Structures are given as C-alpha cells and as structure tokens.
Amino acid sequence: MGFLSFLSGNKNEKIKELQSKGAIIIDVRTKGEYSQGAIAGSKNIPLQEISSKINTIKKLNKPVITCCASGMRSANAASILKAQGIEAVNGGGWSSLSKKL
C-alpha cells in the first residue's frame, strides 16, 4: 500500500503542477458517457479520436490532464499524447479527478 500511495501522491502533485501551467482537461469517454456528467470546462475527445486530434491539441500549447470513467482509457490517451511530445498526465476517473481540482 505504501508504494501505491507514493505513486498516487506523485500523480496528485503532477496534476497540481499542470493545473498551475493552465492545463486543459480532456475527457476521453464517449459522447454519451460525457453527456451524463463531466468536469466543468473539460473537453470531450473520445479515445478513438485522440490520434486524429493531435495537431489540434498541440496548437492549444498547454499541458493536458486526461480522464475517463475509471482511468484505463485516460492512461492510454496520456501515453499517446506523451509519445507525440505533449505534456500529459492521466488524471484517472473523472469523478475522483473532479474532487482533486
């Protein structure tokens, strides 16, 4: 448990750091899921569309915090963004992330 809380602590610090840099929150759930509730001000780009939106995301010139329902899809999205040179962190599930913001 200590190791996991260590990882969680680092993620929370990274989220706060990116927030201070004006990060945008990208929710990678489907449009239907997003319409059921989301973080105010977040952008909905479903995971299946992330790769095709890389240039648009790069033009925003801001770090990204990804979220989804549980953290699995947002982890995948954060990896895709990082591989394209975008500063990104997986924020996990949108509901729990909203409590950290």
N, C-alpha and C positions, 0 to 999 in steps of 0.2 A: 504493500500500500504506500509506503514511503516514496518509492520510486515513481509511482503513478501520480502522487500529489506533487512531486517535484516537477514532473512533466506538465501537469495542469498549471502549476504556478508560473512556469516559463511561458506557457501559452497565454495566460491572462496578462502577463507583462508585455508580451508581444502585441496583443490586441490593444492594450492601452497605448503602447508606443505608436502603433499605426494610426490609432484614433487621433493622437496629437499631431500627426502629419496630415490630417484631413482625409483619412481613408474612406473609401466607399464600401458599402456592404452589398455584396452580390449574393442573392438567394438563388440557388441552383435547382430548387424544386420545380415541378411542373407548374404551368399557369394555373391549373385547377387547385393544386395544393396552396399556391401562393395566395389565391383569392380567398382562401379560408382563414387567413391571418398571416401577418408578416410584420417585420420590424419597420417602423415608420421611416421613410426616406430610403429604404433599401431598393435596389434594382433587381428585377427578376429576369435572370438569364438562365433558362433551364440547362442542365449539364450537357445535354445533347447539342446545344448551340454554342457552348463556350468557345470551342476551337474556331468556329466561323466568326466569332465576335472579337478575336484577339486584337485586331487593329483598332477597333472602336475603343476597347478597354485601354490600350496603350495610349491613345490620344487623350484620355482623361488625365494622364500623367499624375496618377495618385496611387498609393498603395491600396490593396484590396483585402477585405475580410470576407471570406466565403462562409455561407451557412446553408443548411438544408433541413431535413426533418430530424436526422439522428447524428449526422456528422460524416457518414460514409461518402455520399456524393460530393459534399463540400471538400473533403480531403482530396478526392480525385481532381476536382476543379482547381484547388490550390496548387496541386502538383503540375497540372497543365499550364497554369499561369506562370509559375516559377520557371518552368522549362522555357518559357517564352521571354524571360527576363523581367517579368512583372513582380514587384514585391508583394507577396501574398501570404496569408496565414489562414488556416482552417479554423473558423470560429465555432464549428460544431453545429449542434441543433439550434434552430433559430429561436426557440422559446428560451432555452438556457442562455444563449448569447444575449438576448434582449435584457436579461437581468444583470449582465456584466457591464452593460454600456451606460 
